[in-house]
């Protein structure tokens, strides 16, 4: 009786660690109309290979983005027009950072690190929804595409992708 329980518990631990073995946000909720510090947690490389680049696409409605440089990594940003105007500190903004990339570093598979940026959650976004930050993790050998956004289907169309980083939007603070 004890042996089946132990094996079942071990299997559950392996399953849970595999399910948690992807890039996530330290704080997975943010208030609409408020500043937000995004901390992308990178717990592993690609099947033992070191991480050499992290690229994150910034979703619509995340504005005023400022990434944090990392020693030993090259930081670059792509900018573009937003799909609609958003309000940032009382002013209308129509363009800004749409992608952040940290590259040229080396994060060993056995190590953990964080990639950080600050931004504002536009007041025009609806509370109660979840928005997604697709992330591509490049390694010396291989790549992880954390880009899958739920569509309501039970099966994935792209078997090479994993869940995108999710942020739940909370009501505006009073």
C-alpha positions in Angstrom: 0.0 0.0 0.0 2.8 2.4 0.8 4.7 1.7 -2.4 1.8 2.7 -4.8 1.3 5.9 -2.8 5.0 6.8 -3.0 5.1 6.1 -6.7 1.9 8.1 -7.3 3.4 11.1 -5.3 6.7 10.9 -7.2 4.7 10.9 -10.5 2.7 13.9 -9.4 5.9 15.8 -8.5 7.4 15.1 -11.9 4.2 16.2 -13.6 4.0 19.4 -11.6 7.6 20.3 -12.1 7.2 19.7 -15.9 4.1 21.9 -15.9 5.9 24.7 -14.1 9.1 24.4 -16.2 8.4 27.3 -18.4 9.0 31.1 -18.4 6.5 32.9 -16.1 6.0 36.3 -14.6 6.8 36.8 -10.9 3.6 38.8 -10.5 0.9 37.3 -12.7 -1.7 40.0 -12.0 -1.7 43.7 -12.6 -4.2 46.6 -12.2 -5.6 48.3 -15.2 -4.3 51.9 -15.4 -1.4 51.2 -13.1 2.4 50.8 -13.4 3.6 47.2 -13.6 7.1 45.7 -13.1 7.4 42.6 -15.2 9.9 40.0 -14.0 10.3 37.2 -16.5 11.6 34.1 -14.7 13.8 31.8 -16.7 14.3 28.5 -14.9 16.1 26.4 -17.5 17.7 26.2 -20.9 16.8 24.0 -23.9 17.3 20.3 -23.0 20.5 21.0 -21.1 21.8 23.7 -23.5 22.5 27.3 -22.2 20.1 30.2 -23.0 21.7 32.8 -25.2 18.7 35.1 -26.0 15.3 36.0 -24.7 12.8 37.9 -26.9 9.4 39.0 -25.6 6.6 40.6 -27.7 4.8 43.3 -25.8 1.0 43.0 -26.1 -1.3 45.8 -27.1 -2.2 48.0 -24.1 1.1 47.6 -22.3 2.7 51.1 -22.8 5.6 53.2 -21.6 7.8 50.1 -21.6 11.4 50.5 -20.2 13.5 47.3 -20.2 16.3 46.8 -17.6 19.8 46.2 -19.1 21.6 43.0 -17.9 25.3 43.0 -17.5 26.8 40.6 -20.2 23.7 40.8 -22.4 22.9 43.1 -25.3 19.6 44.9 -25.0 17.5 45.9 -28.0 14.0 47.1 -28.5 11.7 47.3 -31.5 9.1 50.0 -31.6 6.0 50.5 -33.7 2.5 51.9 -33.8 -0.1 50.6 -31.4 -3.4 49.2 -32.9 -5.2 52.1 -31.2 -4.3 55.1 -29.1 -3.9 54.5 -25.3 -3.7 56.9 -22.4 -0.4 57.2 -20.5 -0.2 59.8 -17.7 -3.0 61.8 -19.2 -1.6 61.9 -22.7 -2.5 59.9 -25.8 0.2 57.6 -27.1 0.1 55.9 -30.5 3.4 54.1 -30.6 6.0 52.6 -28.4 8.0 49.4 -27.6 6.5 46.3 -29.2 9.4 43.8 -28.6 12.3 43.5 -26.2 15.4 41.3 -26.8 18.2 40.4 -24.5 21.0 38.5 -26.4 24.6 37.5 -26.3 24.6 36.3 -22.7 24.9 32.7 -21.5 22.5 31.4 -18.9 23.5 27.8 -18.1 20.7 25.2 -17.9 21.5 24.6 -14.3 21.0 28.3 -13.4 18.1 30.6 -13.0 17.8 34.2 -13.9 15.3 37.0 -14.4 14.7 39.5 -17.2 12.9 42.7 -16.2 11.0 45.6 -17.7 8.6 48.2 -16.3 5.5 49.4 -18.1 2.0 50.7 -17.6 -1.2 48.8 -18.1 -3.4 51.1 -20.2 -6.6 52.2 -18.6 -8.4 51.2 -21.8 -7.8 47.5 -21.2 -10.7 45.5 -19.8 -10.3 44.2 -16.2 -11.0 40.5 -15.8 -9.2 39.4 -19.0 -5.8 37.8 -19.4 -3.2 39.2 -21.8 -0.2 37.3 -23.2 3.5 38.0 -23.7 4.8 35.5 -26.3 8.5 34.7 -25.5 11.1 33.0 -27.6 14.0 31.5 -25.7 17.0 30.8 -27.9 19.8 28.4 -26.7 23.2 27.3 -28.0 21.4 24.2 -29.2 17.6 24.5 -29.6 14.8 27.0 -29.0 11.7 27.1 -26.8 8.8 29.1 -28.2 6.6 30.1 -25.3 4.0 31.6 -27.7 0.8 29.6 -27.4 -2.2 31.7 -26.5 -5.4 29.8 -25.5 -8.0 29.8 -28.2 -10.6 27.6 -26.5 -9.5 24.6 -28.5 -8.3 21.5 -26.6 -5.6 20.6 -29.1 -2.6 22.7 -30.1 -2.0 23.4 -33.8 1.7 24.2 -33.3 3.3 21.3 -31.5 6.6 23.2 -31.3 5.2 25.9 -29.0 4.5 26.1 -25.3 2.2 28.4 -23.2 2.8 32.1 -23.6 3.5 34.2 -20.4 0.1 35.2 -19.0 -0.9 38.4 -17.1 -4.4 38.7 -15.5 -5.8 42.2 -15.5 -7.4 43.4 -12.2 -9.8 46.3 -11.8 -8.4 49.8 -11.6 -7.3 50.8 -8.2 -9.3 53.6 -6.5 
